[in-house]
Amino acid sequence: MNNPISILGFAGSLRKDSYNKALLRAALELLPKGSRLEIFDLEGIPPFNQDLEANMPPIVKEFKAKIRAADAILIATPEYNYSIPGVLKNAIDWASRPHGDNVFEGKPVAVMSASIGMLGGARAQYHLRQSFVYLNMYPVNRPEVIVTFAPQKFDEKGKFTDEIGRKLIRELLENLIKWTLKLKKD
Ligand SMILES: Cc1cc2nc3c(=O)[nH]c(=O)nc-3n(C[C@H](O)[C@H](O)[C@H](O)COP(=O)(O)O)c2cc1C
């Protein structure tokens, strides 16, 4: 067997009981054979300051190194005020800098979102996809994993229990891996 496809996952929420963090844990359970997933917590990443680009904080260096080493990226994000949370945008901004050292360059990426509302964070996903254009990332388009009315779909231990949703996460991961292998061939 070749080297497994390595995926780095992070959530756009710092909340301990975050539904989006729980989606990443579900992804860990649903990982296809031949892949591995490491989850990085964005807690502790300071606000972006361009003055620090030449000597980035250690946690940002660590985040960038993990992205660089990963074959693919998986992001689970809430929607805040119809967009992505500042915490997520901030982390992405750090990892895209300094100019010429955007570690997301050319990486395949898959997105999931969960929200307590009826649109499941869909609007945040499209804002995030807009950033992928400038970052030059390659997003998986299907399936769209959009978890609506989240409180009904996780049990008291934070396990994602929605059967259709779990099937979609599995399919998303399979597509991310296929996509990654295709891009690696070039
Ligand atoms: C600052 C803020 C803004 C929010 N804006 C939205 C929104 O625009 N759309 C939405 O569906 N939910 C919104 N919510 C509710 C989130 O869906 C909910 O808090 C969700 O649990 C956050 O994800 P998490 O569980 O991963 O932390 C907002 C929550 C916060 C704290």
PDBQT file of the ligand as one rigid body, heavy atoms in Angstrom, charges set to zero:
ROOT
HETATM    1  C1  LIG A 201     -21.490  35.628  16.626  1.00  0.00    +0.000 C 
HETATM    2  C2  LIG A 201     -22.484  34.599  16.123  1.00  0.00    +0.000 A 
HETATM    3  C3  LIG A 201     -23.117  34.782  14.929  1.00  0.00    +0.000 A 
HETATM    4  C4  LIG A 201     -23.988  33.803  14.423  1.00  0.00    +0.000 A 
HETATM    5  N1  LIG A 201     -24.521  33.968  13.181  1.00  0.00    +0.000 NA
HETATM    6  C5  LIG A 201     -25.187  32.939  12.619  1.00  0.00    +0.000 A 
HETATM    7  C6  LIG A 201     -25.591  33.013  11.247  1.00  0.00    +0.000 A 
HETATM    8  O1  LIG A 201     -25.354  33.974  10.541  1.00  0.00    +0.000 OA
HETATM    9  N2  LIG A 201     -26.215  31.934  10.712  1.00  0.00    +0.000 N 
HETATM   10  C7  LIG A 201     -26.478  30.798  11.446  1.00  0.00    +0.000 A 
HETATM   11  O2  LIG A 201     -27.046  29.854  10.904  1.00  0.00    +0.000 OA
HETATM   12  N3  LIG A 201     -26.122  30.704  12.751  1.00  0.00    +0.000 NA
HETATM   13  C8  LIG A 201     -25.482  31.749  13.353  1.00  0.00    +0.000 A 
HETATM   14  N4  LIG A 201     -25.069  31.655  14.650  1.00  0.00    +0.000 N 
HETATM   15  C9  LIG A 201     -25.437  30.461  15.442  1.00  0.00    +0.000 C 
HETATM   16  C10 LIG A 201     -24.495  29.319  15.201  1.00  0.00    +0.000 C 
HETATM   17  O3  LIG A 201     -25.037  28.501  14.186  1.00  0.00    +0.000 OA
HETATM   18  C11 LIG A 201     -24.366  28.470  16.478  1.00  0.00    +0.000 C 
HETATM   19  O4  LIG A 201     -23.867  29.269  17.524  1.00  0.00    +0.000 OA
HETATM   20  C12 LIG A 201     -23.501  27.252  16.249  1.00  0.00    +0.000 C 
HETATM   21  O5  LIG A 201     -23.658  26.373  17.330  1.00  0.00    +0.000 OA
HETATM   22  C13 LIG A 201     -22.024  27.640  16.122  1.00  0.00    +0.000 C 
HETATM   23  O6  LIG A 201     -21.253  26.536  15.767  1.00  0.00    +0.000 OA
HETATM   24  P1  LIG A 201     -20.407  25.656  16.833  1.00  0.00    +0.000 P 
HETATM   25  O7  LIG A 201     -21.433  24.819  17.551  1.00  0.00    +0.000 OA
HETATM   26  O8  LIG A 201     -19.496  24.860  15.984  1.00  0.00    +0.000 OA
HETATM   27  O9  LIG A 201     -19.707  26.591  17.785  1.00  0.00    +0.000 OA
HETATM   28  C14 LIG A 201     -24.235  32.645  15.184  1.00  0.00    +0.000 A 
HETATM   29  C15 LIG A 201     -23.596  32.475  16.425  1.00  0.00    +0.000 A 
HETATM   30  C16 LIG A 201     -22.735  33.423  16.882  1.00  0.00    +0.000 A 
HETATM   31  C17 LIG A 201     -22.020  33.192  18.199  1.00  0.00    +0.000 C 
ENDROOT
TORSDOF 0
